Amino acid sequence: MPFCDDLWRTMEPVHAQVLGHPFVTGLTGGTLPRDRFRHFVVQDAHYLRAYARALTVCGAKAPTDSDTAMFAAHASGAIAVEQDMHAAFMDALGGSAEAAAEEPVGPTTLAYTSYLLATTHQGSFAEGLGAVLPCYWIYARVGEELLELSSPDPLYRRWLEAYGGEGFQQVVADVLALVDRVGEGLSEDERSRVRGHALQTARYEWMFWDAAWRLESWPV
């Protein structure tokens, strides 16, 4: 079995829960309250800055020069999304990216990014790859499926087009090809560790949507 198929069987139940979450269904229905979307955008900007750092660590440990170059490009792309698309979103929501950057990193965002950075720094390349994979793959699957539904809200439609479009789908396809290639050389114990990291960060993906839905903040 290709390693990607093995990993998706682990992640798929979480993906199904993401698709049914009221935040996600509110995007396509156009009913998602703007304060929830703003919370998501602010925290996603915090998240992507840390995710880019995790990708650079993956690049440093990557098995080939082309793999290193791929992760470097993806890290740069994550920063570009944070700077460009999120800035446009904040402008439409009546704020600025500079002011949003000063808002606190939320509990779920901090937990998720801390896990990513710890795993990529302390684990093997394969373990780090498993940790960063759900952000790629679940966003691609969600974007692709929701893009067909679109949204009556132009702001939400722009988000769907960014992650459901062919450009991002190709980025993810390249990562999945690497996952299968790396998986061929892993022992069953190593595969189990990668699988565990992928499941954990897939859960964090669901929690990230849920945190925005709940307008999560620090309790004290």
Order of alpha helices (4+ residues) and beta strands (2+ residues): alpha-alpha-alpha-alpha-alpha-alpha-alpha-alpha-alpha-alpha-alpha
